[in-house]
C-alpha cells in the first residue's frame, strides 16, 4: 500500500512540474546564437543581414510615461497643470519574436520587431565578446524610436537565428601543418 501512495505522489509531482511550463517556451534546439563569426561567414558568402531572420532569446518589455500635450495647461500665474494625468506606453516583444535587420555597423545591428513597418531604426544590439546583446543605456534606460523608455524586462537579450540559416553558409576550415625550410 505504501508503494502505491509513493507512486501516486510521484505522478502528481511530475504532473505539477510539467504543468508549470510557460506557453512562451520555445525549443532552443531550433535556434542558435547569432555570433560575430557567423556574421563574418554570412558576409563572406555575400548574404546581407537584411535577408536574415533574427529572433530574441528573452522577452523584452519597455515602458514610458507620457503626457498628452492637449492635457497640459498653463494658468496666468505660469503654473503647469495636467488635466487627465499620465499615459503609459508599454511595448512588449515576446520570446523568439521574428525580426529583421534595418541597419548595421561594425559591432552593432539594429533589428525591428514591429509588424506595422513604422519602425525605421529598430532596437540596437551591440557586440560583446562573440554575441550581440540588447543595447541598454545607464540606469536601465532604453532608446527606441528616438524616445527613452524604462527597460522592464529583457536585460541581456541576445540575437538568435534559425538553425536552417546555417545550412545556407558553406564554412570551410583547415588546419595548416606548417612549412619547413628547404621543402
C-alpha positions in Angstrom: 0.0 0.0 0.0 2.9 2.3 0.8 4.3 1.8 -2.7 1.0 2.8 -4.3 0.9 6.0 -2.3 4.5 6.9 -3.3 3.8 6.1 -6.9 0.7 8.3 -6.8 2.6 11.2 -5.1 5.4 10.8 -7.7 2.9 11.0 -10.6 1.2 14.0 -9.1 4.6 15.8 -8.7 5.5 15.1 -12.3 2.1 16.4 -13.5 2.5 19.5 -11.4 6.0 20.3 -12.7 5.1 19.7 -16.3 2.1 21.9 -15.9 4.3 24.8 -14.8 5.9 25.2 -18.2 5.0 28.5 -19.8 3.2 28.9 -23.1 6.1 31.0 -24.3 8.6 28.2 -24.0 10.2 27.7 -27.4 12.6 24.9 -28.0 16.1 26.2 -28.1 17.1 23.3 -30.4 15.6 25.1 -33.4 17.8 28.2 -32.9 21.4 29.2 -32.4 23.1 32.3 -31.1 24.0 34.8 -33.8 27.7 35.3 -33.3 30.3 37.6 -34.9 31.9 34.6 -36.6 28.5 33.7 -38.1 28.1 37.3 -39.3 31.6 37.2 -40.9 30.6 33.9 -42.6 27.4 35.5 -44.0 29.3 38.5 -45.2 31.9 36.3 -46.9 29.1 34.3 -48.6 27.5 37.5 -49.8 24.4 37.2 -47.7 23.2 40.6 -46.5 21.9 40.8 -42.9 18.6 42.2 -44.2 17.9 38.7 -45.6 18.5 37.0 -42.2 15.5 36.2 -39.9 16.5 37.2 -36.4 14.9 36.2 -33.0 15.3 37.5 -29.5 16.1 34.9 -26.7 14.4 36.8 -23.9 11.1 38.7 -23.7 11.6 42.4 -24.0 9.4 44.9 -22.2 9.9 48.7 -22.3 7.7 51.3 -20.7 7.4 55.1 -20.5 5.1 57.6 -19.0 3.9 60.4 -21.3 1.5 63.3 -21.0 -0.9 64.2 -23.8 0.1 67.7 -25.0 -3.6 68.6 -25.2 -4.0 67.9 -21.4 -1.2 70.3 -20.4 -2.4 73.8 -19.4 -0.5 76.8 -18.0 -2.5 79.2 -15.9 -1.9 83.0 -15.9 0.5 82.6 -12.9 2.6 80.3 -15.0 1.7 77.1 -13.1 1.5 74.0 -15.2 -1.4 71.6 -14.7 -2.1 68.2 -16.3 -5.8 67.6 -16.6 -6.0 63.9 -17.2 -2.8 62.7 -15.7 -0.3 60.5 -17.4 -0.5 58.0 -20.2 1.7 54.9 -20.0 3.1 53.4 -23.2 4.3 49.8 -22.9 5.9 47.8 -25.8 6.3 44.1 -25.5 8.5 41.8 -27.7 7.7 38.2 -26.9 10.3 35.5 -26.6 11.6 34.4 -30.1 9.7 37.0 -32.0 10.9 37.2 -35.6 12.7 40.4 -36.5 14.6 41.9 -39.4 17.8 43.9 -39.6 17.3 47.6 -40.5 20.9 48.6 -40.3 24.3 47.6 -39.1 27.7 48.9 -38.4 30.9 47.4 -37.1 29.9 45.7 -33.8 26.2 46.7 -33.9 22.9 45.5 -35.6 19.6 47.3 -35.4 16.6 44.9 -35.5 12.9 45.7 -35.9 10.2 43.5 -34.5 7.4 46.0 -35.5 5.0 44.4 -37.9 3.4 47.8 -38.8 6.5 48.7 -40.8 6.6 52.1 -39.0 9.9 51.3 -37.1 12.7 52.9 -39.1 15.6 52.4 -36.7 14.9 49.2 -34.7 16.3 48.1 -31.4 20.1 48.2 -31.2 22.2 45.1 -30.4 25.9 45.6 -29.6 28.7 43.1 -29.9 30.1 41.9 -26.6 32.5 39.0 -26.9 31.1 36.9 -29.7 27.4 37.6 -29.1 25.1 40.6 -29.9 23.3 41.9 -26.8 20.4 44.4 -26.5 21.9 47.9 -26.1 20.9 49.2 -22.6 21.6 52.7 -21.5 22.7 53.6 -17.9 20.0 53.3 -15.2 18.2 50.6 -17.2 17.0 53.0 -19.8 16.4 52.1 -23.4 16.3 54.2 -26.6 13.6 53.3 -29.1 12.1 55.4 -31.9 14.0 58.4 -30.6 12.4 58.2 -27.2 13.7 57.0 -23.8 12.0 54.1 -22.2 12.5 52.2 -18.9 13.6 48.6 -19.6 11.2 46.4 -17.6 12.4 43.0 -19.0 15.0 41.8 -21.5 18.3 42.8 -19.9 20.9 40.5 -21.5 18.7 39.6 -24.5 20.7 38.2 -27.4 20.1 37.8 -31.1 19.4 34.3 -32.3 18.9 32.8 -35.8 17.1 29.7 -37.0 19.4 26.7 -37.5 18.2 26.5 -41.1 20.3 29.6 -41.8 23.4 27.5 -41.0 22.6 25.3 -44.0 23.0 28.3 -46.3 26.5 29.1 -45.3 29.4 27.0 -46.6 32.0 27.0 -43.9 35.4 25.7 -44.9 38.1 25.4 -42.3 41.5 23.7 -42.5 44.5 23.4 -40.2 47.9 24.1 -41.7 50.6 21.7 -40.6 53.5 24.1 -41.1 56.2 24.5 -43.6 59.9 23.8 -43.1 62.9 25.4 -44.8 64.0 23.5 -47.9 60.7 21.8 -48.7 
